[in-house]
Amino acid sequence: MGSNLVIVFFASLAGFIGKAATGQFPVALALLAGVTPGSWFGSQLGGRAPTRALRRTLCARIVVACARMLWDLVV
């Protein structure tokens, strides 16, 4: 789960830099405002949830993301 946090951090950072570089500062600030409390809440929830449930949730999210990317390629 810790490695996933690092991956999400760098992906979020890339999204923030991309939005800021293209002049979309309100969107970049909204992302920052959402990520900060969301990461705290997620760490609190992750500490209480069973590891198996966290792994299954992460797996489901990855599958949905892959399906959406494939859908965007096809349609």
Secondary structure, DSSP 8 states (H G I E B T S, - for coil): -HHHHHHHHHHHHHHHHHHHHTT-HHHHHHHHHHHHHHHHHHHHHHHHS-HHHHHHHHHHHHHHHHHHHHHHHH-
